[in-house]
Amino acid sequence: MSAPVLPSLPFRLLERFLPSSTADAVIGDLIERQVTGVRLWRETLVAVWHLRDRTPHEVELMSSFLSDLRLAVRLLVRAPTFTAAAVLTLGIAIGATAAIFSVANPVLIRPLPYRHADRVMVVWEKERDGSRSTVGFTTIRDYTDRATTFESAAALGDWQPTLSEGNEPERLQGLRVSSNYFHTLGVQPALGRDFRADEDVPGAQRVVIISHALWQRRFGGDPSVIGRSVSIGGTMMPVVGVMPEGFDDVTAPGSQIWRILGYAVTDPYACRTCRHLRMIARLKPGVALERAQSELTKVHKAIAAEHPEDYGSPDALVAPLQSEVTRQYRPALLALGAAVGLMLVIAIANMANLQLARLVRREEEFAIRTALGATTPRLTRQLLTEALLIGALGGVAGLVVAWLAIPALVRQLPPLLPRLGAIHLDVAALAVIAAIVVVSTMVVGLVPRRGRRVSNIADGLRGGRRLTGTRQSAVRAGLIVAEMAFALMLLVGAGLLARSVIRLLDVDKGFDASNLLTLEINSVGPRYETDQAVFAYHDKVRDAVRALPGVVSVGVVNQLPLGGNIDLYGVGAQDKPEPDPAKVPSGDRYVVSADYLSTMRIPIVEGRPFTPAEERDTVNMVVLVSQALATRLWPGESAIGKRIRMGGPERPFRAIIGVTGNVHHQGLDATQLMSFYVPERQWFSSDNQEMLVVRTRGNPTAMAGAVRRAIRQIDPAQPIVKVAAMDDVVAASTGQRRLALTLFTCFALAAVLLAVAGIYGVLAGNVAERTREIGLRAALGATPRNILQLVVGQGARLAVVGLSVGLFGAFALTRSLRALLFGVGPNDPVTMVMATAVLLAAALAACLVPAVRALRVDPSQAFRVD
Amino acid sequence: MLGELEQIVLLAVLRVGDAAYGVPVHEEIVRLTRRDLTLGTVYKTLSRLEAKGFVRSYEGDPTPQRGGRRTRCFAVTTAGRKSLESTLATLRRMAVGLDVGLEPT
């Protein structure tokens, strides 16, 4: 026999479950046919399923299960409130957890779908403050040549070409990459071929590889596209490959086209300080991240020592691709994970509570059934069947909740989140979560009953409500304390996030976002090869839009504040040369038309704005700087008349004519507020993508159609994209926090409701059980005040204990939220006090109803029971 | 009326003839139907046919190729043969006049 050890398990299974003569026949046949491996397991499982020896006990169990199930259905139908509460609780808990997991798993946890994706790294230059910086081409070449731990490495740069096939021009998201980029990433084209090294040189033909989606959408999935040239911004480029279906380039999510980089170290834009490229590397098998990092640190220090004038960055950074691409979204998703975890615990506690309360009410039923001969295992089976039925219904409800929640969640996520396309309802995860929830519910809910079934028949039959065993009350009290604690943690989290978002939107942006329409205009193709043609196009667009009724003013700018672009230039002052490149301040570059500042209502705090004449003057170079940049370079001095240059020593100095207010560019929470403004004809090159900002009299989005038509009339071949009101651009910049806030608020509300319902349930049950005692107290002279104290005091004690525990928990939880907070500390006392007060008030309100019911107890009733 | 699988298994047992146990019966079915059935499915059908009295089974001899396990051999009973004949006759009657490859020969 070839594999004598492994097959023994399937054979043992067959011998265990099949009647012996059948087992002999089947095993003999399998040996004779020499069936092994997966096939053997399949044969074994099918044989066991079809041919297993059913004992009479098994047959009996099946039929009693069915009768239990029928009874369970009847009981649940008869208690619609309990059933609805239980199914809803389970549905929300299971559905929300499954939805969050379905989103977080492909994005954060599951390995990227590349060959040995764990070996793919991103390489950055590391700044003194620890931040990451893109890298120059020559540096990438040196890293690649000198590092021995890399199997291969590639450079990549952003590329947003316009595809002008057919009559509809389209802006695409793409990348320019080294020839071994896909090899380094660990994927191959499905059709055609990969880039070749001999194509990755200046002057070589510019070949492109396209995504499967683009191939289907624009080329009808025609395989003959390989070798065909397509028009990209007016240049014909041959398509050499099509990537596989479902390939998602996480370095630039949504990429549809890749072009060869084609740099040489002699190119002016390939220098060491031309840090506009990113780098990925594939580690050799078995190389640990630490080793690669320490080697690259040495390499970087050696290169920096050889070219001290080019490197302000003290180190290089090697980090796994997966954690790099999700770094930005990790805090929000982890915070959500924590929130959903708390929700889950609360839901389980609530379910257990519901079941306990129900069991108390059913003591009598169980006592009667026991007296009639039902055994303890039989009763336990009945309870398990009921729990399973509720669990199954809850699972279905969870499926519906998750199915509805996931698309809503995905809509809230930033569209550039990597692996967004891989998010779908994870049914396996849902099943596992449902199983965990149902089992834990059953354990918490049923264990306290153990050992007190048969012994209490007499009490049960007597009908006296004295069955609130101390053990059970203790469990229920514990559950309430836990629910209150977790609800408080969620409420504090939601409160902190809410205060952060409010603080954030209160920040002075530096411009007026209301009634402002923004859109991207393009000027690509042979008509716009000269800068003059581009500028003339911008002028025509501005004139046409300004002439529209309802438009106040129009400006052109290369990038919007808070629009998500990063375009920083080093700024050097003529009177204060800075020898250390690390200490040169960087400013956000705004290349503008003269009317941009007035359209955005960015204030001029000193000096004056550009004149229309300066806009066209290409000899006398002028510039405006933000207050932050002026103060950084000339603290305590006026910046007017000083001269600065941007982008290296070969660039001209420009005279500062004015100082503007600070504008938040990288985010409302950004601390970098240095920026400069240059008229577009005075910058050394034109951009073929610009943002148009339009100040309108009324609702800006209502003007979008008219603006679009006006621009189309000038050149119908140019795509107009990213049309949005500036208010929405600002709101989108707070997207991650808003998402966290929305979900935290939903979870917190659900948690508070569950906790309050829990307290109410316990007290209401308690008052009902103690009717006789309360009546007795009233008869013996207890005042309404005493009785109120008795009932409310019990609830308040539970609430206070829960809230104190919750405060400690909140201190721990909010630490994980720190990255999402703005303007409030994680232990913000106002939020803590408010959340505690809200929850305490809600808990006391929940106590009042049972308390009032206790007051209404008629003393004579106390003696009438039985 | 026999089920499809029952017909196929009965026919296979008849085709194998003497000493029709699991392996040759299964091979005959896979060869002629080109369906990837498991042994378990074949045995299950056989035990259902046995319960209906259409086949009977007896223990065969153990062989070394079978790791010393006995075979379980099946033979079609008279009732089984009759049932098969009536099923096939029904099919043929239903097919009369239709060009479906089941015309009376």
Contacts between the chains, C-beta under 8 A, distances in Angstrom:
chain1	res1	chain2	res2	distance
A	1	B	67	8.0
A	21	B	59	6.7
A	21	B	70	7.5
A	21	B	72	6.5
A	22	B	43	6.7
A	22	B	47	7.7
A	22	B	72	7.1
A	24	B	69	4.7
A	24	B	70	5.0
A	24	B	72	7.4
A	25	B	21	6.9
A	25	B	22	5.9
A	25	B	43	7.2
A	25	B	69	7.3
A	25	B	70	6.9
A	25	B	71	6.2
A	25	B	72	3.5
A	26	B	22	7.0
A	26	B	39	6.0
A	26	B	40	7.1
A	26	B	43	6.4
A	27	B	67	7.1
A	27	B	69	5.4
A	28	B	22	7.7
A	28	B	62	7.3
A	28	B	66	3.7
A	28	B	67	6.7
A	28	B	69	3.1
A	28	B	70	6.6
A	28	B	71	6.0
A	29	B	21	7.3
A	29	B	22	3.8
A	29	B	23	5.0
A	29	B	26	7.3
A	29	B	39	5.5
A	29	B	66	7.5
A	29	B	71	7.8
A	30	B	39	7.0
A	31	B	65	7.2
A	31	B	66	5.3
A	31	B	67	4.3
A	31	B	69	6.8
A	32	B	23	5.3
A	32	B	63	7.8
A	32	B	65	5.1
A	32	B	66	4.9
A	33	B	23	5.9
A	42	B	38	6.4
A	43	B	38	5.2
A	43	B	39	5.6
A	43	B	40	6.3
A	46	B	38	4.3
A	46	B	39	7.8
A	46	B	40	3.7
A	46	B	41	6.3
A	47	B	38	7.2
A	47	B	39	6.5
A	47	B	40	3.4
A	47	B	43	6.9
A	48	B	40	7.7
A	49	B	40	7.0
A	50	B	40	4.8
A	50	B	41	6.6
A	50	B	43	7.1
A	50	B	44	3.8
A	51	B	40	6.1
A	51	B	43	5.8
A	51	B	44	6.0
A	51	B	47	7.2
